[in-house]
Amino acid sequence: MTAKRLVLLVSHTAREEAIVATLESAAALLAADITPVMTGEQLSATREFATGAAVKTMEKVLELGADVSESELELAVVLGGDGTILKAAEIVRESQTPLLGINLGHVGFLAESEKNEIGSTIERVAKRDYIVKERLTLDVTVLLEGKEVYRSWALNEAAVEKSAREKMLEVVVEIDSRPLSSFGCDGIVISTPTGSTAYAFSAGGPVVWPSVDALLLVPLSAHALFARPLVINPSSLIAVEVLQRSSGNGVLWCDGRRSTELPAGARVEVRKSAKPVKLARLRQGPFTNRLVKKFSLPVEGWRGPDSKKD
């Protein structure tokens, strides 16, 4: 007897477009003899929206935690933008279930397909026609008076920010147990290569290819002569301390989803995590292609060796 195949569906429960796409995906999975799974929140929101034939579809959907354990999942199909993929990564953090994104947002840098490709994407899932790539993540710890008071993780970035607009955050940056520089700023972004096209990019940081094993540090509006973005060895320990002279407290955000307050004297330590996030990929083209497509970069006039193929 063949083991039941279980695929988690994750979408934005407050967006009608996302719920419609979730119902379409659930029906396509069932047609391929794959059982859809949803979190309790997702299940409730989607059932409430379902009408007609979709009601019967939802009767066959299992609930994560109640009916299915995280470790039983084969894949998580994520319907939405990069924010929804970050949400899904949080849900399956312990099992490291691969994530396959279908973009319903604007850029959708982490997604593999667009909303008009739901049917063909589920067909690929049914055939297990995808490859899995690992993405570096961060372990983030907050210490106060030498004691750990908070621990989290991030796929994109850990951001130390000022908590009040009118205040300045005074910090000192440390790399590998040595002080690098202290300055006043709006904050510091510590990013993975995956996050280099997100917050760090908006703050003026470099785009780093996902295959590069590195950490990034990007100061935010720093009042300093030396406050350039840095690309750092992945084995390094990066620390940011909120100085006692800081005129206000700070706040730590991990992927914009998990946060904690940082009083004066708080120390944030960031290092490469031993637990990556796994992304399912349908295409194996170069990262350059993804940059051009997602950012709509102009390439007219290119006369390279493969120009006739494009």
Secondary structure, DSSP 8 states (H G I E B T S, - for coil): -----EEEEEE-TT-HHHHHHHHHHHHHHHHTT-EEEE-HHHHHHHHHH--THHHHHHHT-EEBTTTB-GGG-SEEEEESSHHHHHHHHHHTTTTT--EEEEE-SSS-TT-SEEGGGHHHHHHHHHTT--EEEEE--EEEEEEETTEEEEEEEESSEEEEEESSTTS-EEEEEEETTEEEEEEEESEEEEE-TGGGGTHHHHTT-----TTS--EEEEEES-BSSS---EEE-TT--EEEEE-TT-SS-EEEEETTTEEEEE-TT-EEEEEE-SS-EEEEES----HHHHHHHHHT---TT---TTGGG-
